[in-house]
Each structure stands twice: as C-alpha cells, then as structure tokens.
Amino acid sequence: MTQKLPNFLNGQWQTGSGTGTPLFDPVLGTELVQVDATGLDLPAGFAFAREQGGAALRALTYRQRAAMLSAAVKVLQANRDAYYDIATANSGTIKNDTAVDVDGGIFTLGTYAKLGESLGDRHFMLDGEAARLGKDPLFQSQHVLTPTRGVALFINAFNFPSWGLWEKAAPALLSGVPVIIKPATATAWLTQRMVQDVVDAGIFPVGALSVICGSSAGLMDAIETFDVVSFTGSAETAAVIRSHPSVVQKSVRVNIEADSVNSALLLPDTAAGSESFDLLAKEVAREMTVKSGQKCTAIRRIFVPEALYTAVAQAISARLAKTTVGNPRNESVRMGALVNRAQLVSVQEGLVYLKQQTEILHDGATHSLVDADAAVACCVGPTLLGTRSAQGSDDADRVHDTEVFGPVATLVPYRDLAHALTLIRRGQGSLVTSLYGSDPATLASAALELADSHGRVHVISPDVAVLHTGHGNVMPQSLHGGPGRAGGGEELGGLRALNFYHRRSAVQASTSVLSALSESTN
Amino acid sequence: MTQKLPNFLNGQWQTGSGTGTPLFDPVLGTELVQVDATGLDLPAGFAFAREQGGAALRALTYRQRAAMLSAAVKVLQANRDAYYDIATANSGTIKNDTAVDVDGGIFTLGTYAKLGESLGDRHFMLDGEAARLGKDPLFQSQHVLTPTRGVALFINAFNFPSWGLWEKAAPALLSGVPVIIKPATATAWLTQRMVQDVVDAGIFPVGALSVICGSSAGLMDAIETFDVVSFTGSAETAAVIRSHPSVVQKSVRVNIEADSVNSALLLPDTAAGSESFDLLAKEVAREMTVKSGQKCTAIRRIFVPEALYTAVAQAISARLAKTTVGNPRNESVRMGALVNRAQLVSVQEGLVYLKQQTEILHDGATHSLVDADAAVACCVGPTLLGTRSAQGSDDADRVHDTEVFGPVATLVPYRDLAHALTLIRRGQGSLVTSLYGSDPATLASAALELADSHGRVHVISPDVAVLHTGHGNVMPQSLHGGPGRAGGGEELGGLRALNFYHRRSAVQASTSVLSALSESTN
C-alpha cells in the first residue's frame, strides 16, 4: 500500500481514518500515494484557523506578511526538484508544462511578496480619498479596507496544484486571512507537499495555512458568515457551492472561476503568411498543446476570415503534426498525458460530440505515442476541428457551448468583424480572448468591444511578437476570471486581488478622528 | 374600483390583465390604487430593455448620461408636491420622513449627475494605471471597466419607494445599463409615478427605464447572463434570489441589502450628561422614530457602559415620551404610521418576542394616537427595551438576532470596550454602527475594530454635533451595504457604485495599442 498523505488542520498533521483514495501516474498507471480526509473535525479545524491563524496574521502588518511570502518562496525554490518529480509522476507533464504550474506558482507568490512590501507597516488600507459630506469640511467620509475575520477556503482544480494554490493563497495571506486549501484529489500530492514544506519551515503562524486532501464532504458546512470561498472547477460544482445554505443564508462571499470557451481572433484584412497570421498559428498550436490543453484559459475557438480558413487550418496543422506525444520522461516528447482516465474518456466523448458538427482538420489519432503504452497511458494527440464555412460557424452551436478539456480546438470562419464578435459572444462570457492584427486603433477598438464579456483581452501585434506573455498564461498583474460561463469571479490583477479578502467600510467622522485613523498603524 | 397603475415595459404602458392588488392608506384604511403585472411578456420586455435601451444608453457618453440624470432631477423637482401627497397617503409618513425618501432620492440622483459629469465624454473607464508585464516596457496590462450588456433588475423594499429607486437607478443609468424596477407592492405608487413622470418627459432612450408593479413572479426567470440583480429586503427573499437557477447557473451578479441589527455605541469613560451622552440619546430617539423606525439602517441596539444604563434609559425615554404619534396630516404629529397591517402585526409580534428577554424602559403603548382611529390606523408608539445588566446582554440572544422593523430598540449595557465589541459582532454583520465619544484616537481605533463587520461606521463627536449627517441617513458619498446578516452588498460610495454595472477586464497589449485605447472615445 502506498503512503497516505497527512492533512494539516487544527495546527496538527492528521491522517484520515478511512480507506484512502489512490493517486496514479497517468502515463505508467502506477499508484503513487493516497489521500484521505475521513474523520477530520472540520468545524474545530476551521474555528482554529479563524481564531488562532486569523488573529496571529492580523496582528502582523502587510510588510511583515509580505516578508513571510518571500520566506515561503525561498523554501519552495529549495525544494523545486521534488515538485518537478511529483508533477512528472502525478500530472504526466513535460518539464515546460510543469514550469507553468510550479514556477508560475512561485513567481506569483514572489510578486505578491513585492506588492505587499509596498503596503508598508500597516494593518488596513485606505480606499480612496476622504470626501466631504456637506459644505463644512469638518465632517467627511473615508473608506477603509480591513481584512475579513474568517477563513479563506479554496476548493481547487486538478490542472494547477501549485499555481492554483499560490495565486490564491498569496493575496489571502498577505491580506491577513488564513487559508484552508482543498486540492483536487487527482493531483493533490503536489499541493500537499508544498504546504508541508512551508508549514514545516515554520514561516506562517500556526493555523494560517491548512491543507485537506480527499473528499470535500462537510467543507461548505463548516463555513461561517465572515469566511470566503474561492472555487476553480466545473460549472456544475460551482452551482452546488453557490446554492449551499452557508452561501445562500450567510451572505458568504464566493469567487468562482469556471471553465469557458475562450477564443482567438485573427482580425479582418490580414493576409495569409503575414506576421499576424503566423503569430496566430503559432499561439494556437502552443495553447492547444501546453499541459495537453488542460488550461481553463486555453484557446478553444479560433476565429478567422472565411477566405483564410484553409490557409490557417494548414498552418496550425503543420505545427500540430510536429508535436510528439507520450511519456514526459522522454526528452523528445513535447506533450505529456491528460491527468487521468476520467479526463481521457471525457476528452474522447467531447471529440465525438463536436465532430458531429465539424470537420477534422488535424486528427490527434494520427499521433503515435512515444515511450508510452496506449492501453495504459492517458495520452491523446492534438485535434483541430473546423466549422467549414461562415454559415457553419452559425450553425455549429456545440462549438460555442462545449469546452473539451484537452488538446482540442475548432477553427471558426467568419464573414466580417461584426459576425466574429457575435460568434465570440456566443461563448457567454470567457476568461480570455486574444486578438491578432497590426493596426493599433483596430486592435484597441476590438479589445473594447470584447472587454465586457472577457476577464482579459490579450492583444498580439507584430511589435510584441517575442515580448507578449501568452494567451493562456495568467500574469499576476492582470485580472484572472471572467463573466458568465467563466464563473463571474475576479482573481489577481495585482493588489486588486486583496479586495476579496478585505471588507470595505465607510468611516464618517470629523477630520480629527479621520486624521487619527489615517495615522493609525493599528 | 380604484385606478390600476400601468406598467412600462417593452417601450409601452401596459395595464395588467389580472384582478389587481389594492394599495391602502395605512392611517385611514382607504384603498388608493391597484397594481397588476399579470400578462406582461417579461422575456420580451427584458430583451427590449437589453437590446434597445442598453444599446441606446451605451451609445451615449458618461457626460451625456449625466446630463439626463440632471434633466430627470428637474422633472422630479417639478412634481415634488404630488410625491409628498402620495407618500402621505400610501406610506403614512410625516413631511420630514417623506423628505428622507423623496428629497433624499432626488439629491442622490443629482449627486450622480455631478459625479458623472466628471467622467467626461467617454464610453468606458480606465481602472488604474498600466502595468509592465516584463522587463521590456513595450508590453503592458491596462485594466478597463466597460458597462455590462444586460439589464439591471431592481427588486425593492417598501420603505423607500423613491430613494430606493434613484440610489440604484442613478449609478446604473450613468453606467449605461438599462433599469427595470419592481417596487414593493405596498408602496409601489410613488415609484410608478416617478418613473411615469420621467418616462413621459422623454429624457432617457426608450427601454432605458421600465417599471413593473405587482407580483414578482417570472422576473428572475427572465434574467440572462450579463444582467445584474439588486435586491433590498428580507433575508428570506434574498436567499430565494441567490439560489434561483438564473443566478446559480449563469453567474449573474447579485447585490443584496438585507435587514440588520444595527448598533450605537457610547464609548467607555463617558459621563452621564456629557455632550457625547446627550448626542447618543438624541440620535437614538431620532433614529427610533424617523419613518416609524422602518429604516434598514435604524439603530436597534444601544450599547452603553453598565453604570450608565439607567441614566441613558431615562434620557432616551424622556425624548420618546414627547413623540406624538398618529395622522401625518396633523401638524402636531411627529411620527406617522407603519406601512400596513402586516407590518403592524409583525412589529407587535416582534415586541412580544423581545420582551421575553428584556425589560420595558419606555412603553409605546402609552402613546395615544392623534387624529387616528386605533382600530384602523397602523400606528404604534416607540418602545425602548433593555437587557438590565451586562450579564443580561450576554444572555439575551434575541436582541442580537432580531430586527423589529418599527420604532423599537434595546438598551444593552456592557462591562468594557472588549465586551461591547463582542456584543456588537453578535449582529453578524450590519449596515451601520455609530460611535459616541470625544477622544479622536479612541474613536478611530474603535471604528477600525468594527469596520470589517459594518458597511459604515458613523462617528459622532462633539465637534460635529450639528454637522454630522445622521446614523441612519445614507449619503451617496459613502458605501451603503454590509457583510453577513446585512446581505453582503455594496451600493453607493460615490463612483464605486458604478463598478457593479461595469465589467473589469485586463487588456494586455503593446503600448501603441494601449495608447490608442486610452485615447479612444468609443
């Protein structure tokens, strides 16, 4: 039997008392470790985090908490090799893909350490300037942001066990709010190991960082009024969380980041073979294959002028054809596995569903696996589908509704820009869209047209061909989240991320009281 | 039979096809008008608002929309007398209380007209500065706020048919988002009349402002992904809205402002008869009786040092004893009616419930009615209860849980400041707390301690005795809303109110694209 990973709750390492759920290597099929949260006293653990962890964190200033984030970065960097090994084994990712998760997580944590330092030795933030409440300037209103006195529960997705932890934990801990992380079971090992390293290093006050691996049963029942919940995952689970009595009856703040049908748009009047054309083909092929397409930000729909449909199909397909798929331990492999059997089946079923309304432009089934047994390994080649014509793009409703969470995207030809925008909006809100063109005014105008339905608009023009940060890469400086289908949440965006963990309040008082308040380091 | 008020939807005045629900005079018991939303095609009406009203509003700039708000202010001011007549008849309020609703609403609308002008001739807002995404400054991230392409549905409470409309509609319309207002049936007349005056004046594009009076059945079913819903009312209805499939499945943004058990705190070391002592007694008596205590911001719990319990009880009771109750048409009357029979019964039941854990310090039953028939009029005198001792304050859990929505408050003695703060927090999140004291540092410190559990902290020190804007008065400059029990919403707060109607998006692009975007007046 493999090792059962201990949970950290109530200031103690606790092993579940149940049968345990095994985690597997998606390439070799071997069992790695087990998770088990059976028998944990969740209400007591949450109360401990709230009272001990929260009070200890709030007693520190932003600068002191930022220093802790920096210290955590050092611990994680020292153990980086172990994380890469776990990721290879448990996520089946090649090194470059592991880097997106492991190094991306550490980078984000480091970014918040730097941002936090700029907040200084204070315990709350001023929000804007004081405003007069009448003609006499003696009585004014000053908004303040103070940390919520609850826990931050994170229920995370399997695709980013490291980044998903730290992009949420960094702003929470910096805000003075204790974190309880419940990673997705399939890849919980990496999250658990990172938390263990940081906890064992004694960086944060006890109760500031807890980890629960296994079933999520009972977690939402332990939530109280001033707690916050952040969830990344499916729309179905998001609906369960949103309608949970703790949320519905206690006004608990919830942030949801759900899957979405992201898009890439090659602007009209772009010639085949132009720089913008090539940049689109390159980015789409990269987005489809990074982490085997298991990114919530990955491009799923590629909008191109109808006249360029065939040329774009060929350009992307040519790149996909070069993608070697298989065992991430083989250095020639460019794309590893899907996370597990269930995801493999889900992708296969999704392909069947989409193919009924599309044609195959590049067939993933033509890729043979390198160093991997097709009967065991959860690997699939990248597949590009297409809707054939502008009319087909209107008719193929599944393309706009369905996210196949793997190396799958669909080429969607459009008649004119208005048609393209209408089709993109059929995604009903996405995390990100990317635009490809060379005229700044046209790009700016299209970006504004799509801003209300996207959390991020990534504009790739030839001048930033080598500088841009990638359609699917989430940078801590920019908002992550999107409306509607994408869940309606907001994460990151620099210091904006701290808002979720703070409460805004208007203090109306005489200027002498407001002066005392502004100068307060309480 | 009285007149059936027409609804304005789909760009037309439409009278419901059902039996109609009568509205009454709560003092005289006479029927005034009827409301009826039966047979309205809600999906078509919402689609019309979304497509016609939304597109027309978004085609205008902030400055142009601000000018429309100014024009609406003029129309409302011209019809002010009619609104006072309707309020007297339908809400049973004295003139000073009507002013809080009618003039407060017009003032808030005017404030947003001024704020909007400062936004200039633009169609979107920049959110913060651009941030570098790497060492090379050519590729950056600029956050923008663009109006959501949906409708704003307001489901409002009976106590502020005017202010409740305009404090929400002003920021929505200024943002470029069409409004559909569903007033509470009991007092829908004033809302309907104000909308009618503004619609008939042809100020806003058709579809920008709609009103539906009567049942709320079907309203939430008509909600789509990019719509927003703002609700003011009970926690029970709030839970129904939050768990509605449109919200749970479509990530629809919802703002809730629910009832809360607000507090006033006389700080320790305040002598009986001191200025702070008197300011507390005066404000509590005022808060209890304005609009017969039917304000979601009204003081429900008064925290005082145990040694001052009797003195404060006497000071407040002396003021309450002078409150003449009855027909608002009689100029000697200082407090009018509750809104209807149902509220009268609710207040009476609430009093019975609270009295089981408290003593009566001033009995509302001792007030005889002026110019009103006690068998008909929905009038009650103000009642002050008390928990007797600091121990009693701990034991009387109902006092901290129960909002009696009428002229009722409870005096709660505390041992020391820490005890007071703990007791106040038993309200589980409130709209507002007010602090009474004279030392700026102590007041600032207490304000920060309570900021995380209150949307607003109102500090009354002797220097602002005549300048402060009142515990329960909601100023457009300051946030309105509170965490937890208070619903977790955020309204007003100056331009912050516009955030709810805008979507935040990060545009990542080359500086040339971002320059074109910043200069865009699109």
Interface residues (C-beta under 8 A of the other chain):
Chain A: H123 F124 G128 A131 R132 L133 G134 D136 L138 F139 S141 H143 V144 T146 P147 T148 R149 T225 F226 A235 A238 A239 R242 S243 V247 V248 Q249 K250 S251 V252 R253 I256 A258 Q428 G429 P440 A441 L443 A444 S445 A447 L448 L450 A451 D452 S453 H454 G455 R456 V457 H458 V459 S461 D463 V464 L467 H468 T469 M475 Q477 S478 L479 P483 G484 R485 A486 G487 G488 E490 G493 G494 R496 H502 R503 R504 S505 A506 V507 Q508 A509 S510 S512 V513 L514 S515 A516 L517 S520 N522
Chain B: H123 F124 G128 A131 R132 L133 G134 D136 L138 F139 S141 H143 V144 T146 P147 T148 R149 T225 F226 A235 A238 A239 R242 S243 V247 V248 Q249 K250 S251 V252 R253 I256 A258 Q428 G429 P440 A441 L443 A444 S445 A447 L448 A451 D452 S453 H454 G455 R456 V457 H458 V459 S461 D463 V464 L467 H468 T469 M475 Q477 S478 L479 P483 G484 R485 A486 G487 G488 E490 G493 G494 R496 R503 R504 S505 A506 V507 Q508 A509 S510 S512 V513 L514 S515 A516 L517 S520 N522
